[in-house]
Amino acid sequence: MILWCYLMVVFTDPGAVPENWRHDAEDSGNPLFSSSEEQGSAPKYCSRCQNGKPPRCHHCSVCNRCVLKMDHHCIWVVNCVGARNYKYFLLFLVYTFIETVLDTLVLLPNFIEFFQDESRRSSSPGDIAILFLAFVLNLAFALSLLCFIGMHTSLVTHNTTSIEVYERKKSVSWKYDLGWKRNLEQVFGTKKLFWFVPMYSTEDLHNIPALQGLEFPTRSDAIV
């Protein structure tokens, strides 16, 4: 599962803006979209890409392009994490965390043996030292992953990205926060059986626009 999720994160395009993209309301001449800066929202046009910018889209300086619902650029997967591979990234974190916890539990007896008298040790001092170091590294990695998973769990349940955290703090009510259940479905889909594998049902891909990264449902009672 770790390898499957990792490969999906690496080789899945997080989402690119279609060429000459424009918002429907912008095309219709709606004055609300004539000047995004006056409305206090993110720019609707990227001067570097020379293209329109869908909601929640950001320009990645590393990839040198705009990424749909960009969360961050991850050096570990050599790819951006965005609308179309965010679920795979989260699953990769979870399964890697489970693996490191299992490794830590398996190495725990060797960690305890390190502090016993030499007469009671079943392995050579060199082997025990290596296993002791492996335990410490796995434990540290598991704790760091736990913190990272906790942070992204908060982001997912509030339908926010790492880039949008500051913007959400400035608003009274975050317009993309539809409730924790619907927020989860915006990332993982509505089919619970698919939540634990890096894939989506055909029905979800057609019925949840957020998975494509161009359109996102918003709250009608949101206050900026």
KOLLUMBA-662741 format. One record per residue: residue in one letter; x negated, y, z negated of N, C-alpha, C in turn. Coordinates in steps of 0.05 Angstrom, whole numbers, padded with zeros to 5 digits, always signed. Last residue first. Layout:
AXYZXYZXYZ/...
//
This chain:
V+00340+00734-00101+00312+00740-00098+00302+00760-00119/I+00384+00684-00116+00379+00712-00121+00349+00717-00119/A+00431+00639-00086+00403+00646-00093+00400+00676-00095/D+00479+00617-00073+00479+00635-00096+00450+00643-00104/S+00470+00582-00032+00485+00606-00026+00485+00626-00048/R+00407+00552-00020+00429+00556-00038+00444+00582-00030/T+00391+00520+00044+00386+00539+00021+00411+00542+00004/P+00358+00472+00085+00382+00483+00073+00375+00500+00049/F+00313+00487+00137+00316+00478+00110+00342+00490+00098/E+00278+00470+00197+00301+00482+00184+00304+00470+00156/L+00229+00446+00209+00237+00471+00223+00260+00485+00210/G+00215+00396+00189+00200+00419+00181+00208+00445+00194/Q+00236+00346+00190+00224+00355+00215+00208+00381+00210/L+00259+00342+00142+00238+00323+00148+00223+00330+00174/A+00301+00378+00143+00276+00386+00128+00253+00367+00134/P+00344+00354+00168+00327+00372+00184+00301+00379+00170/I+00368+00294+00165+00355+00312+00146+00336+00330+00161/N+00388+00261+00206+00407+00276+00189+00395+00295+00170/H+00347+00234+00232+00366+00249+00248+00383+00268+00231/L+00319+00210+00191+00304+00227+00209+00322+00245+00226/D+00359+00179+00168+00349+00202+00153+00334+00221+00172/E+00366+00140+00208+00388+00157+00200+00379+00182+00186/T+00318+00113+00208+00325+00129+00232+00348+00148+00225/S+00282+00119+00147+00302+00107+00163+00309+00125+00187/Y+00210+00126+00142+00237+00136+00139+00257+00119+00155/M+00151+00107+00105+00167+00108+00129+00195+00118+00122/P+00115+00083+00062+00110+00107+00079+00124+00106+00106/V+00158+00063+00009+00142+00056+00031+00138+00081+00049/F+00194+00078-00029+00169+00067-00039+00151+00058-00016/W+00241+00095-00005+00226+00114-00022+00198+00104-00028/F+00272+00059+00021+00250+00070+00036+00233+00089+00020/L+00313+00048-00014+00294+00027-00008+00270+00037+00007/K+00344+00095-00013+00326+00090-00036+00306+00068-00030/K+00355+00140+00034+00355+00111+00031+00334+00104+00010/T+00347+00194+00040+00370+00186+00024+00370+00156+00019/G+00280+00222+00032+00302+00212+00047+00325+00202+00028/F+00238+00248+00007+00237+00219+00009+00259+00207+00025/V+00249+00303+00013+00222+00293+00017+00222+00263+00023/Q+00302+00311+00004+00290+00328+00024+00262+00318+00031/E+00312+00280-00040+00321+00270-00014+00309+00286+00009/L+00295+00314-00080+00280+00289-00075+00287+00278-00047/N+00335+00352-00077+00307+00360-00072+00290+00335-00065/R+00379+00324-00093+00378+00332-00065+00350+00341-00058/K+00363+00319-00148+00369+00296-00131+00367+00302-00101/W+00354+00371-00169+00332+00352-00167+00338+00328-00148/G+00378+00426-00130+00383+00406-00151+00363+00383-00147/L+00358+00457-00090+00386+00446-00087+00394+00427-00109/D+00319+00508-00079+00324+00489-00101+00354+00481-00100/Y+00311+00549-00043+00309+00521-00033+00315+00500-00054/K+00314+00596-00073+00335+00591-00053+00334+00562-00042/W+00307+00602-00141+00293+00594-00116+00314+00584-00096/S+00325+00660-00175+00333+00632-00169+00321+00625-00142/V+00290+00703-00179+00307+00696-00202+00317+00667-00199/S+00222+00701-00158+00251+00701-00152+00266+00692-00177/K+00170+00694-00173+00179+00722-00170+00209+00723-00166/K+00162+00640-00172+00162+00653-00198+00173+00681-00196/R+00162+00630-00117+00185+00621-00133+00186+00634-00160/E+00112+00651-00104+00136+00663-00092+00160+00655-00108/Y+00078+00615-00129+00078+00643-00138+00103+00658-00128/V+00090+00568-00100+00094+00569-00129+00096+00599-00139/E+00080+00559-00047+00104+00574-00054+00108+00578-00084/I+00037+00526-00043+00034+00553-00034+00057+00571-00043/S+00057+00477-00061+00036+00490-00076+00032+00519-00069/T+00129+00481-00053+00102+00473-00045+00082+00487-00062/T+00191+00458-00079+00171+00479-00076+00145+00466-00067/N+00236+00431-00104+00234+00437-00076+00216+00460-00070/H+00234+00415-00155+00242+00442-00152+00241+00451-00122/T+00214+00364-00149+00240+00367-00162+00251+00395-00160/V+00164+00376-00126+00184+00362-00110+00212+00366-00123/L+00136+00401-00168+00140+00415-00143+00163+00403-00127/S+00135+00361-00207+00149+00386-00213+00155+00402-00187/T+00104+00325-00179+00131+00317-00187+00147+00342-00193/H+00056+00352-00176+00072+00349-00151+00100+00339-00157/M+00040+00349-00230+00043+00375-00217+00061+00372-00192/G+00036+00294-00238+00055+00310-00254+00060+00337-00241/I-00005+00281-00203+00022+00271-00198+00043+00287-00213/F-00047+00307-00229-00040+00315-00202-00012+00306-00195/C-00048+00279-00277-00043+00308-00277-00034+00318-00250/L-00061+00229-00256-00037+00232-00271-00029+00262-00272/L-00112+00237-00234-00089+00232-00216-00062+00236-00230/S-00140+00244-00282-00138+00266-00263-00115+00262-00243/L-00134+00193-00304-00123+00216-00318-00120+00240-00300/A-00160+00161-00266-00132+00157-00271-00119+00181-00285/F-00213+00181-00270-00198+00184-00245-00168+00181-00249/A-00225+00165-00322-00225+00194-00315-00209+00199-00290/L-00221+00109-00315-00204+00123-00335-00202+00153-00328/N-00261+00100-00278-00233+00094-00271-00214+00108-00290/L-00306+00116-00307-00299+00130-00282-00270+00125-00275/V-00305+00080-00351-00303+00109-00356-00295+00124-00330/F-00311+00031-00324-00287+00037-00340-00284+00067-00344/A-00361+00037-00301-00338+00034-00283-00312+00040-00298/L-00393+00039-00347-00391+00062-00330-00367+00061-00311/F-00385-00014-00364-00377+00009-00382-00374+00034-00365/L-00407-00042-00322-00378-00045-00327-00368-00022-00345/I-00461-00027-00330-00447-00021-00305-00417-00022-00308/A-00470-00047-00381-00473-00019-00376-00458-00010-00351/I-00463-00102-00372-00445-00088-00391-00446-00058-00386/D-00506-00113-00338-00479-00116-00329-00459-00101-00346/G-00549-00102-00373-00546-00087-00348-00517-00088-00338/P-00543-00139-00415-00540-00111-00420-00536-00094-00395/S-00501-00195-00393-00527-00182-00397-00523-00152-00402/S-00446-00220-00432-00459-00211-00408-00485-00198-00414/S-00426-00230-00482-00426-00252-00463-00441-00246-00437/R-00447-00210-00547-00442-00203-00519-00445-00228-00501/R-00463-00221-00597-00435-00227-00591-00428-00221-00562/S-00514-00202-00603-00510-00231-00606-00481-00240-00598/E-00509-00147-00600-00520-00162-00577-00515-00192-00579/D-00446-00123-00625-00474-00131-00629-00483-00148-00605/Q-00405-00078-00585-00410-00101-00603-00440-00107-00605/F-00396-00040-00547-00401-00030-00574-00406-00053-00594/F-00384-00068-00502-00407-00050-00501-00415-00042-00529/E-00335-00091-00510-00359-00108-00514-00384-00091-00515/I-00300-00051-00493-00302-00057-00522-00327-00073-00528/F-00310-00054-00439-00315-00029-00453-00318-00034-00483/N-00292-00105-00429-00320-00099-00425-00328-00073-00438/P-00236-00098-00438-00252-00116-00455-00282-00111-00453/L-00224-00059-00395-00223-00052-00424-00239-00071-00442/L-00220-00073-00343-00247-00067-00353-00248-00061-00383/V-00166-00078-00337-00182-00102-00332-00210-00098-00345/L-00150-00025-00345-00141-00046-00363-00158-00071-00361/T-00173-00001-00300-00181+00007-00328-00173-00014-00348/D-00146-00025-00258-00175-00028-00261-00185-00022-00289/L-00095-00005-00269-00100-00033-00270-00130-00039-00273/V-00106+00050-00259-00096+00041-00286-00101+00011-00289/T-00119+00049-00205-00139+00056-00225-00131+00049-00253/E-00069+00033-00183-00093+00016-00180-00114+00023-00200/I-00036+00076-00197-00030+00049-00207-00055+00031-00206/F-00061+00116-00167-00060+00118-00196-00055+00090-00209/T-00051+00098-00116-00079+00100-00125-00080+00102-00155/Y+00004+00103-00115-00008+00076-00113-00037+00076-00121/V+00009+00159-00120+00021+00141-00139+00008+00114-00139/L-00019+00180-00075-00027+00187-00102-00017+00167-00123/F+00011+00157-00034-00017+00151-00036-00027+00157-00064/L+00060+00183-00043+00058+00154-00047+00029+00145-00050/L+00044+00235-00027+00053+00229-00055+00051+00200-00061/F+00032+00226+00027+00011+00236+00009+00019+00230-00020/Y+00081+00212+00047+00059+00193+00048+00037+00200+00029/K+00109+00260+00039+00118+00236+00025+00095+00216+00025/Y+00082+00294+00075+00081+00299+00047+00089+00275+00030/N+00084+00291+00130+00068+00271+00116+00065+00276+00086/R+00117+00332+00149+00121+00305+00159+00103+00284+00147/A+00105+00381+00122+00132+00370+00122+00133+00340+00129/G+00037+00369+00099+00060+00385+00106+00086+00370+00107/V-00029+00373+00090-00006+00359+00079+00018+00378+00083/C-00080+00367+00139-00062+00383+00123-00039+00365+00113/N-00138+00325+00132-00114+00333+00146-00098+00352+00128/V-00175+00292+00106-00183+00307+00129-00158+00315+00146/V-00165+00270+00058-00152+00257+00081-00158+00271+00107/W-00195+00303+00026-00198+00274+00022-00185+00258+00045/I-00182+00355+00035-00207+00346+00046-00210+00316+00044/C-00120+00379+00052-00134+00360+00035-00159+00350+00048/H-00087+00439+00049-00105+00423+00066-00122+00406+00048/H-00019+00440+00026-00047+00447+00024-00063+00431+00045/D+00034+00447+00048+00029+00446+00019+00000+00454+00013/M+00075+00475+00098+00048+00468+00089+00046+00469+00059/K+00119+00473+00133+00122+00469+00105+00095+00460+00093/L+00078+00464+00189+00105+00465+00179+00106+00457+00150/V+00023+00505+00203+00032+00478+00194+00060+00481+00181/C-00014+00537+00253+00007+00539+00234+00018+00511+00228/R-00086+00530+00257-00059+00529+00268-00039+00532+00246/N-00137+00514+00238-00134+00537+00257-00107+00535+00272/C-00150+00480+00199-00140+00468+00223-00137+00489+00245/V-00168+00521+00163-00185+00499+00170-00176+00485+00196/S-00126+00557+00157-00152+00567+00168-00171+00545+00176/C-00061+00549+00172-00083+00536+00159-00109+00545+00173/H-00003+00587+00161-00027+00583+00178-00049+00571+00162/H+00061+00560+00145+00037+00575+00138+00014+00568+00157/C+00131+00559+00135+00108+00552+00152+00085+00571+00145/R+00179+00573+00113+00160+00557+00097+00136+00548+00112/P+00213+00580+00176+00213+00583+00147+00193+00563+00133/P+00168+00587+00233+00192+00577+00220+00191+00582+00190/K+00140+00637+00270+00135+00621+00246+00162+00613+00234/G+00119+00644+00339+00137+00648+00317+00131+00630+00294/N+00051+00660+00359+00075+00644+00360+00093+00651+00337/Q-00004+00669+00357+00012+00682+00377+00038+00667+00381/C-00037+00651+00317-00027+00631+00336-00011+00643+00359/R-00047+00701+00294-00069+00684+00302-00061+00662+00322/S+00002+00723+00282-00015+00737+00301-00038+00721+00311/C+00062+00693+00275+00034+00690+00268+00017+00703+00290/Y+00124+00717+00249+00106+00715+00273+00077+00712+00263/K+00152+00728+00206+00164+00709+00224+00147+00705+00249/P+00124+00732+00140+00125+00741+00168+00137+00719+00186/A+00169+00721+00084+00144+00715+00098+00146+00724+00127/S+00207+00779+00061+00202+00750+00065+00176+00746+00080/G+00226+00830+00057+00210+00819+00035+00205+00790+00037/Q+00249+00857+00098+00267+00839+00082+00252+00826+00059/E+00207+00881+00121+00226+00898+00107+00245+00881+00090/E+00182+00838+00145+00169+00851+00123+00188+00868+00107/S+00215+00824+00187+00214+00807+00164+00201+00820+00140/S+00254+00855+00228+00230+00862+00213+00229+00847+00187/S+00296+00829+00252+00280+00847+00268+00254+00855+00254/F+00331+00798+00226+00305+00785+00233+00288+00804+00250/L+00375+00827+00219+00362+00817+00195+00335+00805+00201/P+00397+00837+00268+00379+00857+00257+00365+00847+00232/N+00399+00787+00317+00407+00794+00290+00388+00813+00278/G+00389+00768+00368+00387+00797+00363+00397+00806+00336/S+00386+00716+00377+00412+00728+00381+00412+00758+00376/D+00335+00703+00362+00341+00703+00391+00368+00717+00396/E+00342+00705+00308+00324+00724+00320+00330+00726+00350/A+00373+00661+00298+00384+00687+00292+00367+00710+00305/D+00337+00621+00313+00362+00624+00328+00373+00652+00324/H+00267+00638+00317+00291+00632+00301+00316+00638+00317/R+00224+00610+00367+00238+00633+00355+00261+00624+00339/W+00164+00586+00396+00187+00581+00378+00198+00608+00368/N+00124+00578+00433+00144+00600+00437+00169+00596+00420/E+00116+00510+00418+00107+00533+00433+00130+00553+00438/P+00131+00488+00351+00134+00486+00381+00126+00512+00394/V+00084+00479+00301+00105+00496+00311+00107+00493+00341/A+00073+00414+00273+00063+00437+00288+00087+00453+00298/G+00061+00370+00222+00082+00386+00235+00070+00411+00248/P+00024+00334+00205+00042+00346+00185+00064+00363+00197/D+00016+00274+00240+00015+00304+00243+00034+00316+00222/T-00016+00220+00211+00010+00233+00217+00007+00263+00218/F-00066+00201+00196-00060+00201+00224-00032+00212+00231/V-00069+00208+00139-00091+00216+00157-00081+00220+00185/V-00022+00185+00120-00028+00213+00114-00049+00224+00134/M-00028+00132+00139-00005+00148+00148-00010+00178+00143/L-00073+00116+00111-00074+00118+00140-00051+00135+00151/Y-00051+00116+00059-00074+00133+00066-00076+00137+00096/C-00011+00077+00061-00004+00105+00055-00026+00124+00064/W-00044+00032+00071-00022+00039+00089-00015+00069+00086/L-00078+00032+00027-00089+00035+00054-00067+00044+00073/I-00040+00024-00015-00058+00047-00015-00068+00052+00013/M-00016-00024+00000+00000+00000+00000-00017+00025+00000/
//
